[in-house]
């Protein structure tokens, strides 16, 4: 059995990742492949719930997984492009 850690991200990320998971589940089913997914919050979605960008348990789950699927991250709610540009230099 393959274990995938799924982190939807925020903004449109969760929608895209949900669609990707549906495709993965369907393909795995057709191929007779066992697939287990474990969902975790990341970036803005995690910040809104826990006040942190990523939890240690999420990082550890990703390290133990066979694969990691990450959705889009970032948006005006959690920062602006200007802030990102100024941080980059």
DSSP file (Angstrom, degrees, kcal/mol; ACC not computed):
  #  RESIDUE AA STRUCTURE BP1 BP2  ACC     N-H-->O    O-->H-N    N-H-->O    O-->H-N    TCO  KAPPA ALPHA  PHI   PSI    X-CA   Y-CA   Z-CA
    1    1 A X              0   0    0      0, 0.0     2,-0.4     0, 0.0    34,-0.2   0.000 360.0 360.0 360.0 133.7    0.0    0.0    0.0
    2    2 A X  E     -a   35   0A   0     32,-2.3    34,-2.9    64,-0.0     2,-0.5  -0.782 360.0-148.5 -94.6 137.8    1.2    3.5   -0.9
    3    3 A X  E     -a   36   0A   0     -2,-0.4    63,-2.3    32,-0.2    64,-1.4  -0.924  12.8-170.8-110.7 127.2    0.7    6.3    1.5
    4    4 A X  E     -ab  37  67A   0     32,-2.9    34,-2.5    -2,-0.5     2,-0.6  -0.963  14.5-147.8-118.3 130.1    0.2    9.8    0.3
    5    5 A X  E     -ab  38  68A   0     62,-2.3    64,-2.7    -2,-0.5     2,-0.5  -0.867  19.2-157.6 -93.1 127.0    0.1   12.9    2.4
    6    6 A X  E     +ab  39  69A   0     32,-3.0    34,-2.8    -2,-0.6     2,-0.5  -0.923  15.4 179.5-112.6 125.3   -2.3   15.5    0.9
    7    7 A X  E     -ab  40  70A   0     62,-3.0    64,-2.8    -2,-0.5    34,-0.2  -0.939   9.8-166.3-125.7 106.7   -2.0   19.2    1.7
    8    8 A X        -     0   0    0     32,-0.7     2,-0.3    -2,-0.5     9,-0.2   0.699  20.9-157.0 -67.5 -20.1   -4.6   21.2   -0.1
    9    9 A X        -     0   0    0     31,-0.3    33,-0.4     4,-0.2     2,-0.2  -0.580  29.6 -75.9  75.9-141.5   -3.0   24.5    0.6
   10   10 A X  S >  S+     0   0    0     62,-2.2     3,-2.3    -2,-0.3     2,-0.2  -0.788  92.6  33.8-145.1-173.5   -5.3   27.5    0.4
   11   11 A X  T 3  S-     0   0    0      1,-0.3     3,-0.3    -2,-0.2     4,-0.3  -0.443 133.9 -16.3  60.2-126.6   -7.1   29.6   -2.1
   12   12 A X  T 3> S+     0   0    0     -2,-0.2     4,-1.9     1,-0.2     3,-0.5   0.556 117.1  96.6 -84.1  -8.7   -8.0   27.4   -5.0
   13   13 A X  H <> S+     0   0    0     -3,-2.3     4,-2.8     1,-0.2     5,-0.3   0.881  78.5  51.7 -50.0 -50.9   -5.5   24.7   -3.9
   14   14 A X  H  > S+     0   0    0     -3,-0.3     4,-2.4     1,-0.2    -1,-0.2   0.876 109.6  50.4 -59.7 -37.1   -8.0   22.5   -2.0
   15   15 A X  H  > S+     0   0    0     -3,-0.5     4,-1.8    -4,-0.3    -1,-0.2   0.923 113.3  44.9 -65.0 -43.8  -10.3   22.3   -5.0
   16   16 A X  H  X S+     0   0    0     -4,-1.9     4,-2.3     1,-0.2    -2,-0.2   0.910 114.2  49.0 -67.1 -42.5   -7.5   21.3   -7.4
   17   17 A X  H  X S+     0   0    0     -4,-2.8     4,-2.7    -9,-0.2    -2,-0.2   0.885 107.4  55.0 -67.0 -38.4   -6.1   18.8   -4.9
   18   18 A X  H  X S+     0   0    0     -4,-2.4     4,-1.9    -5,-0.3    -1,-0.2   0.915 110.3  46.7 -59.2 -42.1   -9.6   17.3   -4.4
   19   19 A X  H  X S+     0   0    0     -4,-1.8     4,-1.9     2,-0.2    -2,-0.2   0.906 111.9  50.5 -66.4 -41.4   -9.9   16.7   -8.1
   20   20 A X  H  X S+     0   0    0     -4,-2.3     4,-2.7     1,-0.2    -2,-0.2   0.894 109.3  51.4 -63.4 -40.0   -6.4   15.3   -8.3
   21   21 A X  H  X S+     0   0    0     -4,-2.7     4,-2.9     2,-0.2     5,-0.2   0.889 106.9  53.6 -64.6 -39.2   -7.2   12.9   -5.4
   22   22 A X  H  X S+     0   0    0     -4,-1.9     4,-2.0     2,-0.2    -1,-0.2   0.910 111.0  46.5 -61.5 -41.5  -10.4   11.7   -7.3
   23   23 A X  H  X S+     0   0    0     -4,-1.9     4,-2.7     2,-0.2     5,-0.3   0.935 112.7  49.5 -65.6 -46.5   -8.2   10.9  -10.3
   24   24 A X  H  X S+     0   0    0     -4,-2.7     4,-2.9     1,-0.2     5,-0.2   0.920 111.4  49.3 -59.0 -44.5   -5.6    9.1   -8.2
   25   25 A X  H  X S+     0   0    0     -4,-2.9     4,-2.3     1,-0.2    -1,-0.2   0.904 112.6  47.6 -62.1 -41.6   -8.3    7.1   -6.5
   26   26 A X  H  X S+     0   0    0     -4,-2.0     4,-2.2    -5,-0.2    -2,-0.2   0.929 114.3  45.3 -67.1 -44.8   -9.9    6.1   -9.8
   27   27 A X  H  X S+     0   0    0     -4,-2.7     4,-2.0     2,-0.2    -2,-0.2   0.924 113.1  50.7 -64.5 -44.4   -6.6    5.1  -11.4
   28   28 A X  H  X>S+     0   0    0     -4,-2.9     5,-3.1    -5,-0.3     4,-0.6   0.907 110.4  50.6 -60.2 -41.2   -5.5    3.2   -8.4
   29   29 A X  H ><5S+     0   0    0     -4,-2.3     3,-0.7    -5,-0.2    -1,-0.2   0.907 110.0  48.9 -63.0 -42.8   -8.8    1.3   -8.4
   30   30 A X  H 3<5S+     0   0    0     -4,-2.2    -1,-0.2     1,-0.2    -2,-0.2   0.829 115.2  44.5 -66.3 -31.7   -8.5    0.4  -12.0
   31   31 A X  H 3<5S-     0   0    0     -4,-2.0    -1,-0.2    -5,-0.2    -2,-0.2   0.483 111.5-118.9 -91.1  -2.9   -5.0   -0.8  -11.5
   32   32 A X  T <<5 +     0   0    0     -3,-0.7     2,-0.5    -4,-0.6    -3,-0.2   0.830  62.5 151.1  68.9  31.8   -5.8   -2.7   -8.3
   33   33 A X      < -     0   0    0     -5,-3.1     2,-0.4    -6,-0.2    -1,-0.2  -0.837  45.3-130.7-101.8 128.8   -3.4   -0.5   -6.4
   34   34 A X        +     0   0    0     -2,-0.5   -32,-2.3    -3,-0.1     2,-0.4  -0.669  30.5 178.7 -80.6 127.9   -3.9    0.2   -2.7
   35   35 A X  E     -a    2   0A   0     -2,-0.4     2,-0.5   -34,-0.2   -32,-0.2  -0.995  11.3-170.8-133.9 125.7   -3.6    3.9   -1.9
   36   36 A X  E     -a    3   0A   0    -34,-2.9   -32,-2.9    -2,-0.4     2,-0.4  -0.973   8.7-162.5-118.1 129.0   -4.1    5.5    1.5
   37   37 A X  E     -a    4   0A   0     -2,-0.5     2,-0.4   -34,-0.2   -32,-0.2  -0.894   7.2-164.6-115.1 144.4   -4.3    9.3    1.8
   38   38 A X  E     -a    5   0A   0    -34,-2.5   -32,-3.0    -2,-0.4     2,-0.4  -0.994  16.7-144.8-125.5 122.1   -3.8   11.4    4.9
   39   39 A X  E     +a    6   0A   0     -2,-0.4     2,-0.3   -34,-0.2   -32,-0.2  -0.723  21.4 172.2 -98.1 137.3   -4.9   15.0    4.8
   40   40 A X  E     -a    7   0A   0    -34,-2.8   -32,-0.7    -2,-0.4   -31,-0.3  -0.952  31.4-111.4-137.0 156.1   -3.2   17.9    6.5
   41   41 A X        -     0   0    0     -2,-0.3    14,-0.4   -34,-0.2     2,-0.3  -0.584  34.8-175.2 -85.4 151.4   -3.5   21.7    6.5
   42   42 A X    >   -     0   0    0    -33,-0.4     3,-1.1    -2,-0.2     4,-0.5  -0.993  43.3 -20.9-147.9 149.5   -0.8   23.9    5.1
   43   43 A X  T 3> S+     0   0    0     10,-1.9     4,-2.7    -2,-0.3     3,-0.4  -0.244 126.8   3.5  55.9-127.0    0.0   27.5    4.7
   44   44 A X  H 3> S+     0   0    0      1,-0.2     4,-2.6     2,-0.2    -1,-0.3   0.854 132.7  54.1 -60.3 -38.3   -3.0   29.9    5.1
   45   45 A X  H <> S+     0   0    0     -3,-1.1     4,-1.0     1,-0.2    -1,-0.2   0.898 113.4  43.4 -62.5 -39.7   -5.5   27.1    5.9
   46   46 A X  H  >>S+     0   0    0     -4,-0.5     4,-3.6    -3,-0.4     5,-0.7   0.894 112.1  53.6 -70.6 -41.4   -3.2   26.0    8.7
   47   47 A X  H  X5S+     0   0    0     -4,-2.7     4,-1.7     1,-0.2    -2,-0.2   0.909 105.6  53.6 -59.9 -43.3   -2.6   29.5    9.9
   48   48 A X  H  <5S+     0   0    0     -4,-2.6    -1,-0.2    -5,-0.2    -2,-0.2   0.832 121.0  31.0 -62.7 -32.2   -6.3   30.2   10.1
   49   49 A X  H  <5S+     0   0    0     -4,-1.0    -2,-0.2    -3,-0.3    -1,-0.2   0.866 137.6  16.6 -92.9 -42.8   -6.9   27.2   12.3
   50   50 A X  H  <5S-     0   0    0     -4,-3.6    -3,-0.2     2,-0.3    -2,-0.2   0.537  91.0-119.5-114.4 -10.4   -3.6   26.8   14.3
   51   51 A X  S  <<S+     0   0    0     -4,-1.7     2,-0.3    -5,-0.7    -4,-0.2   0.714  84.8  96.1  73.6  19.0   -1.8   30.2   14.0
   52   52 A X  S    S-     0   0    0     -6,-0.6    -2,-0.3    -9,-0.1    -1,-0.3  -0.967  75.9-132.0-136.8 152.4    1.2   28.4   12.3
   53   53 A X  S    S+     0   0    0     -2,-0.3   -10,-1.9     1,-0.3     2,-0.3   0.856  93.3   0.7 -73.7 -35.0    2.0   27.9    8.6
   54   54 A X  S    S-     0   0    0    -12,-0.2    -1,-0.3    -8,-0.1     2,-0.2  -0.979  73.7-127.9-152.5 142.0    2.7   24.2    9.0
   55   55 A X    >>  -     0   0    0    -14,-0.4     4,-1.8    -2,-0.3     3,-0.6  -0.619  21.9-122.6 -89.9 151.1    2.5   21.9   12.0
   56   56 A X  H 3> S+     0   0    0      1,-0.2     4,-2.5    -2,-0.2     5,-0.2   0.875 113.9  58.1 -57.0 -37.9    5.4   19.6   13.1
   57   57 A X  H 3> S+     0   0    0      1,-0.2     4,-2.2     2,-0.2    -1,-0.2   0.830 103.8  52.5 -64.6 -30.5    3.0   16.6   12.7
   58   58 A X  H <> S+     0   0    0     -3,-0.6     4,-2.3     2,-0.2    -1,-0.2   0.918 109.6  48.0 -68.7 -43.9    2.4   17.5    9.1
   59   59 A X  H  X S+     0   0    0     -4,-1.8     4,-2.0     2,-0.2    -2,-0.2   0.919 113.3  48.0 -62.3 -43.8    6.1   17.6    8.4
   60   60 A X  H  X S+     0   0    0     -4,-2.5     4,-1.7     2,-0.2    -1,-0.2   0.901 110.2  51.4 -65.4 -40.8    6.7   14.3   10.1
   61   61 A X  H  X S+     0   0    0     -4,-2.2     4,-1.2     1,-0.2    -1,-0.2   0.907 109.7  50.8 -61.7 -41.0    3.7   12.7    8.2
   62   62 A X  H  < S+     0   0    0     -4,-2.3     3,-0.2     1,-0.2    -1,-0.2   0.883 108.0  52.4 -64.5 -38.5    5.2   14.0    4.9
   63   63 A X  H  < S+     0   0    0     -4,-2.0    -1,-0.2     1,-0.2    -2,-0.2   0.857 112.3  45.3 -65.4 -34.5    8.6   12.5    5.8
   64   64 A X  H  < S+     0   0    0     -4,-1.7    -1,-0.2    -5,-0.1    -2,-0.2   0.678  97.6  95.8 -82.2 -17.9    7.0    9.1    6.5
   65   65 A X  S  < S-     0   0    0     -4,-1.2   -61,-0.2    -3,-0.2     3,-0.1  -0.227  73.3-135.1 -75.0 160.3    4.8    9.1    3.3
   66   66 A X  S    S+     0   0    0    -63,-2.3     2,-0.3     1,-0.3   -62,-0.2   0.741  90.8   3.7 -80.5 -26.0    5.6    7.5    0.0
   67   67 A X  E     -b    4   0A   0    -64,-1.4   -62,-2.3     2,-0.0     2,-0.4  -0.984  63.5-144.3-155.2 158.5    4.4   10.7   -1.8
   68   68 A X  E     -b    5   0A   0     -2,-0.3     2,-0.5   -64,-0.2   -62,-0.2  -0.997   6.8-162.5-130.5 132.6    3.2   14.2   -1.0
   69   69 A X  E     -b    6   0A   0    -64,-2.7   -62,-3.0    -2,-0.4     2,-0.4  -0.972  14.0-174.2-116.4 119.8    0.6   16.1   -3.0
   70   70 A X  E     -b    7   0A   0     -2,-0.5   -62,-0.2   -64,-0.2     2,-0.1  -0.948   8.9-151.9-121.1 132.2    0.5   19.8   -2.3
   71   71 A X        -     0   0    0    -64,-2.8   -58,-0.1    -2,-0.4   -62,-0.1  -0.301  43.4 -60.9 -89.7 179.2   -2.0   22.4   -3.6
   72   72 A X        -     0   0    0    -64,-0.1   -62,-2.2   -63,-0.1     2,-0.3  -0.228  53.7-157.9 -60.9 148.5   -1.5   26.0   -4.4
   73   73 A X        +     0   0    0    -64,-0.2   -30,-0.1    -3,-0.1   -64,-0.0  -0.953  40.5  37.3-130.2 149.2   -0.5   28.3   -1.5
   74   74 A X        +     0   0    0     -2,-0.3     2,-0.3     1,-0.1   -64,-0.1   0.026  42.8 165.4 100.2 157.4   -0.8   32.0   -0.8
   75   75 A X    >>  -     0   0    0      4,-0.1     3,-1.4   -64,-0.1     4,-0.6  -0.920  54.7 -75.3 169.1 171.0   -3.2   34.7   -1.4
   76   76 A X  T 34 S+     0   0    0     -2,-0.3     3,-0.5     1,-0.3    -1,-0.1   0.766 120.3  64.8 -60.7 -26.5   -4.1   38.3   -0.5
   77   77 A X  T 34 S+     0   0    0      1,-0.2    -1,-0.3    -3,-0.0     3,-0.1   0.841 112.9  32.6 -64.5 -31.7   -5.6   37.1    2.9
   78   78 A X  T <4 S-     0   0    0     -3,-1.4     2,-0.2     1,-0.4    -1,-0.2   0.333 133.4 -34.6-110.3   5.4   -2.2   35.9    4.1
   79   79 A X     <  -     0   0    0     -4,-0.6    -1,-0.4    -3,-0.5     2,-0.3  -0.816  59.6-105.1 154.6 167.0    0.2   38.4    2.4
   80   80 A X     >  -     0   0    0     -2,-0.2     4,-2.0    -3,-0.1     5,-0.1  -0.761  27.3-114.1-117.7 164.0    0.6   40.4   -0.7
   81   81 A X  H  > S+     0   0    0     -2,-0.3     4,-3.0     1,-0.2     5,-0.2   0.884 117.0  58.1 -61.2 -37.7    2.9   40.2   -3.8
   82   82 A X  H  > S+     0   0    0      1,-0.2     4,-2.6     2,-0.2    -1,-0.2   0.906 105.9  48.4 -60.4 -41.1    4.6   43.4   -2.7
   83   83 A X  H  > S+     0   0    0      2,-0.2     4,-2.0     1,-0.2    -1,-0.2   0.908 112.6  48.9 -64.9 -40.4    5.5   41.8    0.7
   84   84 A X  H  X S+     0   0    0     -4,-2.0     4,-1.7     2,-0.2    -2,-0.2   0.918 112.3  48.0 -65.3 -42.3    6.8   38.7   -1.1
   85   85 A X  H  X S+     0   0    0     -4,-3.0     4,-1.1     1,-0.2    -2,-0.2   0.916 112.0  48.7 -65.0 -42.1    8.9   40.8   -3.6
   86   86 A X  H  < S+     0   0    0     -4,-2.6    -1,-0.2     1,-0.2    -2,-0.2   0.858 110.5  51.3 -68.4 -32.1   10.4   42.9   -0.8
   87   87 A X  H  < S+     0   0    0     -4,-2.0    -1,-0.2     1,-0.2    -2,-0.2   0.834 107.6  53.7 -70.2 -31.2   11.3   39.8    1.2
   88   88 A X  H  <        0   0    0     -4,-1.7    -1,-0.2    -5,-0.2    -2,-0.2   0.704 360.0 360.0 -77.3 -19.2   13.0   38.3   -1.9
   89   89 A X     <        0   0    0     -4,-1.1    -3,-0.2    -3,-0.2    -2,-0.1   0.454 360.0 360.0 113.8 360.0   15.1   41.4   -2.3
